[in-house]
């Protein structure tokens, strides 16, 4: 789009996918979270009956917990939070900003940024997928299924193997000290062996429905 095309919209909402660039086990691409966030934002834009546009995805974010795995890049929590804040401040032409987050490790950065948005009275929605009881944490059945649904050729099925399947509550303490590497040599937290594109379609639809409903409700507040 050109600036003139954006100006012609009726004060649009800006959707910003927030991903990461980090290891997702031996079988999923490094940009898994970004791929999912972009697709979620795209579906939401098509389904919402409001003027909106999709901004560039944040592709490197807070991934310090994945240090030690080849390919991982991170700008840390403080920098990620600062990037989110400055994006919103610069988007004064928009009716509001929706961050569509695909990476759980961004939770602290998003929370810090949201404190600034509240203080500055900015209209911002921070959305992340809500986990169900059947979802696992990282590069397991959940993410593998969703990627299999969205990008079938992106899954290396020959390398799919179970990682650490313990509850995340049991893993947080050692991860705070040594990161994901301390609890999973492969980087997988969960079991992707039961993943399928069919399951991924159901999970992705659930996420899309939740995102669309959240944005629709939020947009009516202003």
C-alpha positions as CSV (number, residue, x, y, z in Angstrom):
1,X,0.0,0.0,0.0
2,X,1.0,3.6,-0.5
3,X,0.5,6.3,2.1
4,X,-2.3,7.8,0.0
5,X,-4.1,4.4,0.0
6,X,-3.8,4.2,3.8
7,X,-5.1,7.8,4.0
8,X,-8.2,6.8,2.0
9,X,-9.2,4.3,4.6
10,X,-11.7,5.2,7.3
11,X,-9.2,5.5,10.1
12,X,-8.0,1.9,10.0
13,X,-7.0,-0.5,12.7
14,X,-3.4,-1.6,12.4
15,X,-2.8,-5.4,12.9
16,X,0.8,-6.2,13.8
17,X,1.9,-9.8,13.8
18,X,4.5,-10.5,16.6
19,X,6.6,-13.6,16.1
20,X,10.1,-14.8,16.9
21,X,13.1,-16.3,15.3
22,X,14.1,-19.3,17.5
23,X,14.6,-23.0,17.5
24,X,11.5,-25.1,17.2
25,X,13.0,-28.5,17.6
26,X,14.6,-30.4,14.8
27,X,11.5,-30.5,12.7
28,X,9.9,-27.0,12.5
29,X,11.3,-23.8,11.0
30,X,12.9,-21.0,13.0
31,X,10.2,-18.5,12.1
32,X,7.3,-20.8,13.2
33,X,5.8,-18.2,15.5
34,X,6.0,-15.5,12.9
35,X,4.4,-17.7,10.2
36,X,1.5,-18.4,12.5
37,X,1.0,-14.8,13.7
38,X,1.0,-13.5,10.1
39,X,-1.7,-16.0,9.1
40,X,-3.8,-15.2,12.1
41,X,-3.7,-11.5,11.3
42,X,-4.5,-12.2,7.6
43,X,-7.6,-14.3,8.5
44,X,-8.8,-11.7,11.0
45,X,-8.5,-8.9,8.5
46,X,-10.5,-10.8,6.0
47,X,-13.3,-11.6,8.5
48,X,-13.5,-8.3,10.3
49,X,-16.0,-5.8,8.9
50,X,-13.8,-2.8,9.7
51,X,-11.1,-0.8,7.8
52,X,-7.8,-2.3,8.7
53,X,-4.3,-3.0,7.5
54,X,-1.5,-5.4,8.4
55,X,1.8,-3.9,9.3
56,X,5.2,-5.6,9.0
57,X,5.7,-8.5,11.3
58,X,8.0,-8.3,14.2
59,X,10.2,-11.2,13.3
60,X,12.9,-11.2,16.1
61,X,11.7,-10.7,19.6
62,X,12.4,-12.0,23.2
63,X,13.8,-15.5,22.8
64,X,16.5,-15.6,25.4
65,X,15.1,-18.8,26.8
66,X,16.2,-20.5,23.7
67,X,19.9,-19.5,23.9
68,X,22.4,-22.2,23.0
69,X,20.3,-23.5,20.1
70,X,21.7,-22.8,16.6
71,X,19.7,-20.3,14.6
72,X,18.0,-18.6,17.5
73,X,18.1,-14.8,17.5
74,X,16.8,-12.5,20.3
75,X,16.6,-8.8,21.0
76,X,15.6,-9.4,24.6
77,X,12.5,-8.3,26.7
78,X,13.5,-4.7,27.2
79,X,14.1,-4.0,23.5
80,X,11.0,-5.9,22.4
81,X,8.9,-3.9,24.8
82,X,10.5,-0.6,23.5
83,X,9.8,-1.7,19.9
84,X,6.1,-2.3,20.6
85,X,5.8,1.0,22.3
86,X,7.4,3.0,19.5
87,X,5.3,1.3,16.9
88,X,2.1,2.3,18.7
89,X,3.4,5.9,19.2
90,X,4.2,6.2,15.5
91,X,0.8,4.8,14.4
92,X,-1.1,8.0,15.4
93,X,-2.9,7.8,12.0
94,X,-4.6,4.6,13.1
95,X,-7.8,4.1,15.2
96,X,-5.9,1.6,17.3
97,X,-3.3,-1.1,17.2
98,X,-3.7,-4.9,17.6
99,X,-0.7,-7.0,18.4
100,X,-1.3,-10.6,17.2
101,X,1.3,-12.5,19.3
102,X,2.5,-15.9,18.3
103,X,5.3,-16.4,20.8
104,X,4.8,-17.1,24.5
105,X,8.2,-15.8,25.4
106,X,7.0,-12.3,24.5
107,X,4.5,-12.2,27.5
108,X,6.7,-10.1,29.7
109,X,7.6,-7.6,26.9
110,X,3.9,-7.3,26.0
111,X,2.9,-6.8,29.6
112,X,5.5,-4.0,30.1
113,X,4.4,-2.3,26.9
114,X,0.8,-2.5,27.9
115,X,1.5,-0.6,31.1
116,X,2.8,2.2,28.9
117,X,-0.2,2.1,26.6
118,X,-2.5,2.3,29.6
119,X,-0.6,5.2,31.1
120,X,-0.6,7.1,27.7
121,X,-4.3,6.1,27.2
122,X,-3.6,4.5,23.8
123,X,-6.1,2.2,22.2
124,X,-4.2,-1.1,21.9
125,X,-5.2,-4.8,22.0
126,X,-2.6,-7.3,22.9
127,X,-3.8,-10.8,21.9
128,X,-2.2,-14.2,22.3
129,X,-3.7,-17.6,21.7
130,X,-5.5,-19.1,24.7
131,X,-4.2,-22.6,25.4
132,X,-6.6,-25.4,25.9
133,X,-6.0,-28.4,28.2
134,X,-4.8,-30.4,25.3
135,X,-2.2,-27.9,24.0
136,X,1.5,-28.4,24.7
137,X,4.1,-25.7,25.1
138,X,6.7,-25.5,22.3
139,X,7.3,-27.4,19.0
140,X,5.0,-30.1,20.2
141,X,1.7,-31.5,18.8
142,X,0.0,-28.1,18.9
143,X,2.5,-26.0,16.9
144,X,3.4,-28.9,14.6
145,X,-0.2,-29.5,13.7
146,X,-0.9,-25.8,13.0
147,X,2.2,-25.6,10.8
148,X,1.2,-28.8,9.1
149,X,-2.2,-27.2,8.3
150,X,-0.8,-23.9,7.1
151,X,2.5,-24.9,5.5
152,X,2.6,-28.7,4.9
153,X,6.0,-28.7,3.4
154,X,7.6,-26.9,6.3
155,X,7.4,-29.9,8.7
156,X,10.3,-32.3,8.6
157,X,8.3,-35.4,9.6
158,X,11.4,-37.7,9.7
159,X,12.8,-35.6,12.6
160,X,9.6,-35.5,14.6
161,X,10.2,-36.9,18.1
162,X,8.8,-36.3,21.6
163,X,10.6,-33.9,23.8
164,X,10.1,-33.2,27.5
165,X,6.4,-33.7,28.2
166,X,6.3,-32.6,31.8
167,X,3.8,-29.8,32.7
168,X,5.2,-26.4,32.1
169,X,4.8,-25.6,35.8
170,X,7.4,-28.2,36.6
171,X,9.8,-26.8,34.0
172,X,9.7,-23.1,34.9
173,X,12.3,-23.2,37.7
174,X,15.1,-25.0,35.8
175,X,14.3,-22.9,32.7
176,X,14.7,-19.7,34.6
177,X,18.3,-20.7,35.2
178,X,19.3,-22.6,32.1
179,X,16.6,-21.9,29.5
180,X,14.9,-24.6,27.4
181,X,18.2,-26.4,26.9
182,X,18.3,-27.3,30.6
183,X,15.1,-29.3,30.3
184,X,15.1,-30.5,26.6
185,X,18.1,-31.4,24.6
186,X,16.0,-31.3,21.4
187,X,14.3,-28.0,22.3
188,X,10.8,-29.6,22.1
189,X,8.5,-29.2,25.1
190,X,5.7,-31.6,24.3
191,X,5.1,-34.5,21.9
192,X,4.7,-33.7,18.2
193,X,4.4,-37.4,17.2
194,X,0.6,-37.2,17.2
195,X,0.4,-34.0,15.1
196,X,-1.7,-33.8,12.0
197,X,-2.9,-31.1,9.6
198,X,-6.5,-32.0,10.5
199,X,-5.8,-31.2,14.2
200,X,-4.0,-28.1,13.2
201,X,-7.0,-26.9,11.2
202,X,-9.2,-27.2,14.3
203,X,-6.7,-25.4,16.5
204,X,-6.1,-22.6,14.0
205,X,-9.9,-22.1,13.6
206,X,-10.3,-21.9,17.4
207,X,-7.5,-19.2,17.5
208,X,-9.0,-17.3,14.6
209,X,-12.4,-17.2,16.1
210,X,-11.1,-16.0,19.4
211,X,-9.0,-13.3,17.7
212,X,-11.8,-12.0,15.6
213,X,-14.2,-11.9,18.6
214,X,-11.6,-10.1,20.7
215,X,-10.9,-7.5,18.0
216,X,-14.6,-6.9,17.3
217,X,-15.3,-6.3,21.0
218,X,-12.3,-4.1,21.5
219,X,-12.9,-2.0,18.4
220,X,-16.4,-1.1,19.6
221,X,-14.9,0.5,22.7
222,X,-13.7,3.5,20.6
